[in-house]
Amino acid sequence: MSSLTRRLALKLFGIGAALFGLEKRSQAQGKPEAKSSDPTVSWSNTHDRVWLGADCWANPMEDWRIVDGAAECQSIGGDRNIHLI
C-alpha cells in the first residue's frame, strides 16, 4: 500500500465527518419538538399594569398598558403595534 498522502487523508477526514454528521442528524430526528406551534400571550390572568411582558415588543412601548386582561393603547396616534417575540 502506498503512503498516506495529503489527498487521501482529506478524503478520509471528509468521509468520517459526513458519517458523524449523519449519525447526529438521525438521533435528533427521533426526538419530538418541545415548542408549541402556536405562541400566545395570556393577559387575562394578570393584573392591570404598564408593562406588557417580556415576550412582547410594543411600538412605542410607553403607549401600551394591560387593562382588564387586554392590551390597550393609551395614545390616539397612528403606527402603533405589538409584536410577539
C-alpha positions as CSV (number, residue, x, y, z in Angstrom):
1,M,0.0,0.0,0.0
2,S,1.2,3.5,-0.8
3,S,1.9,6.0,1.9
4,L,-0.8,8.2,3.3
5,T,-0.9,11.2,1.0
6,R,-2.5,14.5,1.8
7,R,-5.3,13.9,-0.7
8,L,-6.2,10.5,0.8
9,A,-6.1,12.0,4.4
10,L,-8.5,14.7,3.3
11,K,-10.9,12.2,1.7
12,L,-10.9,10.0,4.8
13,F,-11.5,13.0,7.0
14,G,-14.4,14.2,4.9
15,I,-16.0,10.7,4.9
16,G,-15.6,10.4,8.6
17,A,-17.1,13.9,9.2
18,A,-20.0,13.1,6.9
19,L,-20.8,9.8,8.7
20,F,-20.5,11.5,12.1
21,G,-23.0,14.3,10.9
22,L,-25.5,11.7,9.5
23,E,-25.5,9.8,12.8
24,K,-26.2,13.0,14.8
25,R,-29.0,14.0,12.5
26,S,-30.7,10.6,12.7
27,Q,-30.6,10.8,16.5
28,A,-32.1,14.3,16.5
29,Q,-34.9,13.4,14.2
30,G,-36.3,10.9,16.7
31,K,-36.9,13.5,19.4
32,P,-40.2,15.3,19.5
33,E,-40.3,19.1,19.4
34,A,-40.8,20.8,22.8
35,K,-42.1,24.1,21.4
36,S,-45.7,24.8,20.8
37,S,-46.5,25.7,17.2
38,D,-49.0,28.4,18.3
39,P,-47.4,31.0,20.6
40,T,-49.9,33.1,22.7
41,V,-49.9,35.7,25.4
42,S,-52.3,35.3,28.4
43,W,-53.1,38.7,29.8
44,S,-56.4,37.6,31.3
45,N,-54.5,36.1,34.3
46,T,-52.5,39.2,35.2
47,H,-53.4,42.4,36.9
48,D,-53.6,45.8,35.2
49,R,-50.1,47.2,34.7
50,V,-48.0,49.4,32.4
51,W,-45.6,46.7,31.2
52,L,-46.9,44.2,28.6
53,G,-44.4,41.5,29.4
54,A,-41.1,40.0,28.4
55,D,-42.5,38.2,25.4
56,C,-43.9,41.3,23.7
57,W,-42.4,44.2,21.9
58,A,-44.7,47.2,21.7
59,N,-44.1,50.2,19.4
60,P,-44.0,52.7,21.0
61,M,-43.7,50.9,24.3
62,E,-44.8,53.7,26.6
63,D,-48.2,54.0,24.9
64,W,-49.4,50.5,25.8
65,R,-51.0,49.2,29.1
66,I,-52.7,46.0,30.2
67,V,-56.3,46.9,31.2
68,D,-58.9,44.3,32.1
69,G,-56.9,41.4,30.6
70,A,-56.2,43.0,27.3
71,A,-53.5,45.3,25.7
72,E,-54.8,48.8,25.3
73,C,-53.1,51.7,23.5
74,Q,-53.2,55.0,25.5
75,S,-52.5,57.2,22.5
76,I,-54.6,58.1,19.5
77,G,-51.7,58.4,17.1
78,G,-51.1,56.0,14.2
79,D,-48.4,53.4,13.6
80,R,-48.9,51.6,16.9
81,N,-48.3,47.8,17.1
82,I,-47.4,44.9,19.3
83,H,-45.1,42.0,18.2
84,L,-44.9,38.6,20.0
85,I,-41.2,37.7,20.4
